[in-house]
């Protein structure tokens, strides 16, 4: 029984480490200074909003980031600063991913960061 519990703890630790790595990558990607290409379509482009990202399936991170970038490119006037992009992307986080960013946001608002 003890070995089973230790095995589960080890799996949980590995999952948490993997999730932390993915969320760190998400934060770094959202913080990069990527200016979207200007939208040359005068009528505007109707872009699909990104799917939510919970962090429980780390392999979906690249797709989430790609969807965000597409949305930013389709709406460059709305996302002309990195903070606008980060705030938008954070609204599409759920679960553990949202919890992780919530801690950082709370610390920032309290002047801890």
Backbone as CSV, one residue per row, in Angstrom:
resi,resn,N_x,N_y,N_z,CA_x,CA_y,CA_z,C_x,C_y,C_z
1,UNK,0.826,-1.189,0.000,0.000,0.000,0.000,0.875,1.260,0.000
2,UNK,1.929,1.244,0.840,2.812,2.393,0.918,3.503,2.659,-0.426
3,UNK,3.900,1.580,-1.125,4.551,1.765,-2.425,3.574,2.333,-3.447
4,UNK,2.310,1.970,-3.354,1.296,2.510,-4.261,1.126,4.006,-4.023
5,UNK,1.061,4.413,-2.756,0.920,5.819,-2.416,2.154,6.595,-2.882
6,UNK,3.340,6.027,-2.660,4.563,6.685,-3.128,4.578,6.812,-4.646
7,UNK,4.089,5.785,-5.331,4.007,5.832,-6.789,3.065,6.918,-7.258
8,UNK,1.931,7.071,-6.577,0.969,8.122,-6.929,1.548,9.501,-6.641
9,UNK,2.253,9.623,-5.507,2.899,10.896,-5.189,3.925,11.256,-6.253
10,UNK,4.680,10.259,-6.715,5.683,10.488,-7.747,5.028,10.922,-9.053
11,UNK,3.921,10.264,-9.419,3.190,10.635,-10.634,2.657,12.056,-10.505
12,UNK,2.118,12.385,-9.335,1.582,13.719,-9.106,2.685,14.758,-9.206
13,UNK,3.857,14.466,-8.623,4.992,15.381,-8.710,5.404,15.597,-10.164
14,UNK,5.472,14.521,-10.940,5.853,14.628,-12.354,4.835,15.452,-13.127
15,UNK,3.554,15.209,-12.865,2.496,15.964,-13.538,2.585,17.434,-13.176
16,UNK,2.801,17.722,-11.885,2.908,19.116,-11.451,4.116,19.798,-12.074
17,UNK,5.241,19.085,-12.164,6.433,19.656,-12.783,6.189,19.944,-14.262
18,UNK,5.523,19.011,-14.944,5.228,19.189,-16.366,4.278,20.371,-16.553
19,UNK,3.268,20.462,-15.699,2.312,21.559,-15.794,3.004,22.890,-15.513
20,UNK,3.865,22.934,-14.514,4.591,24.156,-14.203,5.441,24.592,-15.388
21,UNK,6.070,23.627,-16.051,6.904,23.925,-17.218,6.047,24.494,-18.348
22,UNK,4.883,23.895,-18.581,3.983,24.356,-19.643,3.456,25.747,-19.327
23,UNK,3.060,25.977,-18.081,2.519,27.276,-17.711,3.595,28.358,-17.765
24,UNK,4.810,27.998,-17.413,5.917,28.943,-17.525,6.150,29.309,-18.981
25,UNK,6.067,28.316,-19.843,6.218,28.565,-21.281,5.101,29.462,-21.796
26,UNK,3.879,29.235,-21.303,2.744,30.079,-21.677,3.003,31.515,-21.253
27,UNK,3.449,31.708,-20.033,3.729,33.054,-19.538,4.811,33.723,-20.372
28,UNK,5.871,32.993,-20.679,6.956,33.552,-21.481,6.491,33.916,-22.882
29,UNK,5.671,33.069,-23.469,5.171,33.338,-24.815,4.270,34.557,-24.827
30,UNK,3.428,34.684,-23.817,2.526,35.834,-23.760,3.285,37.123,-23.481
31,UNK,4.448,37.023,-22.865,5.240,38.201,-22.543,6.176,38.626,-23.661
32,UNK,6.288,37.840,-24.725,7.199,38.221,-25.805,6.639,39.417,-26.544
33,UNK,7.513,40.164,-27.108,7.113,41.368,-27.822,6.886,41.030,-29.280
34,UNK,5.739,40.471,-29.576,5.397,40.109,-30.952,4.317,41.065,-31.450
35,UNK,4.684,41.948,-32.344,3.737,42.888,-32.905,3.005,42.216,-34.053
36,UNK,1.676,42.219,-34.014,0.949,41.586,-35.104,1.078,42.373,-36.400
37,UNK,0.973,41.655,-37.493,0.990,42.303,-38.799,-0.265,43.161,-38.934
38,UNK,-0.159,44.297,-39.597,-1.336,45.142,-39.751,-2.435,44.428,-40.528
39,UNK,-3.646,44.710,-40.151,-4.803,44.132,-40.814,-5.106,44.993,-42.037
40,UNK,-4.918,44.436,-43.212,-5.133,45.200,-44.439,-6.567,45.088,-44.944
41,UNK,-7.366,44.258,-44.327,-8.756,44.102,-44.712,-9.557,45.227,-44.060
42,UNK,-10.029,46.182,-44.829,-10.725,47.340,-44.283,-12.029,46.978,-43.590
43,UNK,-12.672,45.941,-44.010,-13.920,45.527,-43.372,-13.655,44.757,-42.090
44,UNK,-12.435,44.393,-41.840,-12.095,43.644,-40.637,-12.192,42.152,-40.885
45,UNK,-11.497,41.438,-40.077,-11.498,39.993,-40.157,-12.207,39.456,-38.938
46,UNK,-13.156,38.604,-39.159,-13.843,37.997,-38.029,-13.065,36.749,-37.639
47,UNK,-12.335,36.870,-36.562,-11.496,35.772,-36.097,-12.236,34.977,-35.027
48,UNK,-11.972,33.708,-35.000,-12.533,32.812,-33.996,-11.787,33.038,-32.687
49,UNK,-12.510,33.210,-31.590,-11.842,33.371,-30.306,-11.183,32.054,-29.910
50,UNK,-10.120,32.107,-29.124,-9.418,30.868,-28.763,-10.260,29.975,-27.866
51,UNK,-9.996,28.685,-27.943,-10.586,27.754,-26.985,-9.939,28.011,-25.638
52,UNK,-10.600,27.624,-24.580,-10.007,27.780,-23.259,-8.863,26.793,-23.075
53,UNK,-7.973,27.126,-22.149,-6.844,26.258,-21.825,-6.811,26.064,-20.318
54,UNK,-6.883,24.796,-19.897,-6.933,24.493,-18.467,-5.593,24.047,-17.902
55,UNK,-4.690,23.623,-18.755,-3.411,23.118,-18.299,-3.420,21.633,-18.003
56,UNK,-4.599,21.008,-17.999,-4.655,19.576,-17.699,-4.163,18.736,-18.871
57,UNK,-4.181,19.318,-20.055,-3.662,18.646,-21.240,-2.587,19.541,-21.857
58,UNK,-1.354,19.439,-21.335,-0.280,20.336,-21.782,-0.049,20.330,-23.287
59,UNK,-0.375,19.232,-23.948,-0.163,19.162,-25.397,-1.076,20.128,-26.158
60,UNK,-2.058,20.727,-25.498,-2.951,21.687,-26.156,-2.450,23.122,-26.040
61,UNK,-1.328,23.321,-25.359,-0.805,24.672,-25.178,-0.454,25.333,-26.504
62,UNK,0.271,24.638,-27.375,0.665,25.237,-28.658,-0.550,25.675,-29.463
63,UNK,-1.605,24.869,-29.463,-2.816,25.232,-30.190,-3.463,26.475,-29.577
64,UNK,-3.504,26.539,-28.258,-4.066,27.706,-27.575,-3.277,28.971,-27.943
65,UNK,-1.953,28.877,-27.878,-1.117,30.035,-28.205,-1.286,30.451,-29.663
66,UNK,-1.385,29.472,-30.552,-1.589,29.765,-31.970,-2.925,30.478,-32.180
67,UNK,-3.974,29.990,-31.527,-5.293,30.623,-31.647,-5.259,32.056,-31.122
68,UNK,-4.538,32.275,-30.031,-4.404,33.632,-29.498,-3.684,34.533,-30.494
69,UNK,-2.582,34.048,-31.060,-1.831,34.850,-32.032,-2.686,35.200,-33.249
70,UNK,-3.466,34.243,-33.720,-4.353,34.523,-34.851,-5.353,35.623,-34.496
71,UNK,-5.898,35.544,-33.304,-6.868,36.554,-32.871,-6.197,37.919,-32.738
72,UNK,-4.976,37.958,-32.206,-4.248,39.217,-32.079,-3.980,39.822,-33.453
73,UNK,-3.593,38.982,-34.404,-3.291,39.468,-35.758,-4.547,39.999,-36.440
74,UNK,-5.683,39.399,-36.168,-6.938,39.836,-36.789,-7.472,41.119,-36.152
75,UNK,-6.978,41.438,-34.956,-7.464,42.603,-34.220,-6.294,43.428,-33.676
76,UNK,-5.401,43.906,-34.543,-4.179,44.560,-34.068,-4.429,45.839,-33.271
77,UNK,-5.458,46.595,-33.594,-5.720,47.830,-32.858,-6.120,47.540,-31.410
78,UNK,-6.768,46.433,-31.215,-7.219,46.046,-29.873,-6.061,45.482,-29.039
79,UNK,-5.041,44.944,-29.695,-3.936,44.282,-29.000,-2.596,44.905,-29.385
80,UNK,-2.476,46.206,-29.162,-1.245,46.894,-29.546,-0.210,46.915,-28.422
81,UNK,-0.527,46.330,-27.274,0.454,46.225,-26.190,0.485,44.777,-25.691
82,UNK,1.622,44.418,-25.108,1.746,43.063,-24.556,0.758,42.833,-23.421
83,UNK,0.529,43.851,-22.591,-0.384,43.680,-21.465,-1.811,43.410,-21.960
84,UNK,-2.200,44.015,-23.063,-3.530,43.754,-23.627,-3.634,42.299,-24.076
85,UNK,-2.561,41.782,-24.675,-2.543,40.391,-25.119,-2.600,39.445,-23.922
86,UNK,-1.809,39.752,-22.894,-1.772,38.897,-21.702,-3.128,38.885,-21.011
87,UNK,-3.707,40.074,-20.837,-5.014,40.137,-20.172,-6.078,39.363,-20.946
88,UNK,-6.052,39.482,-22.264,-7.008,38.738,-23.087,-6.813,37.238,-22.918
89,UNK,-5.562,36.785,-23.069,-5.282,35.344,-22.976,-5.651,34.796,-21.602
90,UNK,-5.423,35.578,-20.551,-5.744,35.099,-19.202,-7.240,34.842,-19.030
91,UNK,-8.067,35.570,-19.782,-9.512,35.357,-19.646,-9.955,34.028,-20.244
92,UNK,-9.074,33.392,-21.010,-9.395,32.095,-21.608,-8.698,30.939,-20.899
93,UNK,-8.157,31.214,-19.717,-7.571,30.158,-18.894,-8.616,29.653,-17.912
94,UNK,-8.569,28.377,-17.648,-9.464,27.771,-16.665,-8.636,26.835,-15.791
95,UNK,-9.245,26.314,-14.757,-8.622,25.283,-13.932,-7.274,25.677,-13.373
96,UNK,-6.344,24.748,-13.440,-5.013,24.926,-12.861,-4.273,26.088,-13.522
97,UNK,-4.411,26.235,-14.820,-3.727,27.326,-15.519,-4.217,28.675,-14.994
98,UNK,-5.504,28.806,-14.800,-6.054,30.042,-14.265,-5.579,30.259,-12.825
99,UNK,-5.578,29.203,-12.042,-5.121,29.298,-10.653,-3.687,29.809,-10.586
100,UNK,-2.837,29.298,-11.470,-1.438,29.674,-11.483,-1.272,31.163,-11.782
101,UNK,-1.996,31.652,-12.781,-1.913,33.066,-13.125,-2.600,33.935,-12.078
102,UNK,-3.621,33.414,-11.432,-4.329,34.178,-10.406,-3.393,34.535,-9.253
103,UNK,-2.569,33.592,-8.846,-1.608,33.844,-7.770,-0.675,34.985,-8.163
104,UNK,-0.130,34.917,-9.360,0.775,35.968,-9.833,0.094,37.319,-9.937
105,UNK,-1.129,37.336,-10.426,-1.879,38.582,-10.561,-2.165,39.182,-9.191
106,UNK,-2.558,38.344,-8.244,-2.827,38.830,-6.887,-1.562,39.403,-6.260
107,UNK,-0.435,38.723,-6.456,0.830,39.209,-5.913,1.225,40.546,-6.551
108,UNK,0.988,40.641,-7.852,1.310,41.891,-8.555,0.462,43.039,-8.028
109,UNK,-0.833,42.788,-7.833,-1.739,43.815,-7.343,-1.395,44.231,-5.918
110,UNK,-0.823,43.329,-5.135,-0.433,43.633,-3.757,0.966,44.222,-3.665
111,UNK,1.634,44.366,-4.806,2.973,44.914,-4.844,4.058,43.949,-4.413
112,UNK,3.739,42.655,-4.395,4.709,41.645,-3.981,5.696,41.354,-5.106
113,UNK,5.251,41.404,-6.340,6.140,41.135,-7.482,6.823,42.384,-7.964
